[in-house]
Amino acid sequence: MQCTSVIVFCRTKHRADQIASLLKRNKHAVAVLHSNRTQREREDALKGFRNGRYEVLVATDIASRAWTFAGRSATVVTTTSAAPGRLHPPQSAARAAPKTPATP
């Protein structure tokens, strides 16, 4: 499977930084997103991922609860440092946005 854009969710900020460093050493365009980043860095990471500047977005898994991204190839959810991650096709990992606004 060839991936053009991937989101990697990690349990901790430290693990997100480790994975991002590994990917950068292997010549991937990577953005990191977690609470130790400034708001400007977070916005730049999201914008750069959406417009294709970054091929990989590494974030803490808490961020996964609120996101919907169209057009990515896969989502990787890491578990622990000892256990391998799982690769999910976009349709199984993305949340569907509501098609109509909620009515009271």
C-alpha positions as MATLAB code, in Angstrom:
seq = 'MQCTSVIVFCRTKHRADQIASLLKRNKHAVAVLHSNRTQREREDALKGFRNGRYEVLVATDIASRAWTFAGRSATVVTTTSAAPGRLHPPQSAARAAPKTPATP';
ca = [
       0.000    0.000    0.000;
       1.460    3.338   -1.045;
       0.454    6.216    1.228;
       0.578    9.853    0.228;
      -0.702   11.249    3.526;
      -0.796    9.545    6.902;
      -1.918   10.530   10.394;
      -0.168    8.792   13.282;
      -1.830    8.955   16.703;
       0.269    8.244   19.809;
      -0.658    7.914   23.459;
       1.974   10.371   24.755;
       3.679   13.585   23.643;
       7.054   11.929   24.147;
       6.115    9.050   21.840;
       4.793   11.477   19.220;
       8.132   13.313   19.256;
      10.047   10.008   18.997;
       8.045    8.809   16.001;
       8.304   12.207   14.298;
      12.099   12.205   14.772;
      12.382    8.719   13.311;
      10.284    9.661   10.286;
      12.263   12.887    9.733;
      15.544   10.924    9.828;
      14.059    8.764    7.070;
      13.404   11.836    4.897;
       9.660   12.218    5.423;
       7.949   15.611    5.665;
       6.497   15.447    9.192;
       4.451   17.760   11.399;
       3.932   17.143   15.126;
       0.818   18.130   17.033;
       0.456   17.980   20.819;
      -0.055   20.262   23.815;
       3.620   21.230   24.153;
       3.406   22.998   20.772;
       2.391   26.639   20.557;
      -0.957   27.503   19.010;
       0.877   28.881   15.977;
       2.856   25.620   15.589;
      -0.361   23.596   15.850;
      -2.125   25.706   13.250;
       0.897   25.490   10.938;
       0.983   21.699   11.330;
      -2.703   21.342   10.425;
      -2.534   23.796    7.544;
       0.640   22.198    6.180;
      -0.850   18.716    6.384;
      -4.041   19.787    4.643;
      -2.192   21.531    1.804;
       0.314   18.701    1.292;
       3.460   20.319    2.693;
       3.634   17.502    5.265;
       3.026   13.899    4.249;
       2.778   12.683    7.860;
       1.025   14.263   10.833;
       2.007   12.792   14.212;
      -0.299   13.725   17.085;
      -1.342   12.562   20.515;
      -4.398   10.330   20.397;
      -6.582   12.777   22.283;
      -6.649   14.839   19.093;
      -8.246   11.946   17.226;
     -11.513   12.461   19.089;
     -12.336   15.697   17.311;
     -10.900   15.390   13.795;
     -12.206   14.572   10.393;
      -9.743   14.637    7.486;
     -10.658   13.795    3.932;
      -8.074   12.802    1.357;
      -5.534   10.977    3.498;
      -4.294    7.520    2.622;
      -4.210    5.937    6.086;
      -4.356    6.485    9.803;
      -1.907    4.702   12.093;
      -2.838    4.275   15.746;
       0.102    3.324   17.937;
      -0.519    1.376   21.106;
       2.556    0.931   23.306;
       6.233    1.113   22.469;
       6.388   -2.708   22.612;
       3.293   -3.394   20.499;
       3.047   -2.623   16.794;
       0.626    0.010   15.560;
      -2.431   -0.695   13.489;
      -2.913    0.658    9.982;
      -6.453    1.769    9.199;
      -7.852    2.792    5.830;
      -9.350    6.294    5.978;
     -12.988    5.204    5.926;
     -12.630    3.082    9.070;
     -10.801    5.693   11.136;
     -12.501    8.929   10.098;
     -15.645   10.212   11.683;
     -18.475   11.186    9.424;
     -19.445   14.814    9.709;
     -23.161   15.453   10.228;
     -24.897   16.104    6.928;
     -27.520   18.426    8.409;
     -27.395   20.697   11.437;
     -28.959   19.373   14.608;
     -32.422   20.651   15.388;
     -33.691   21.308   18.920;
];
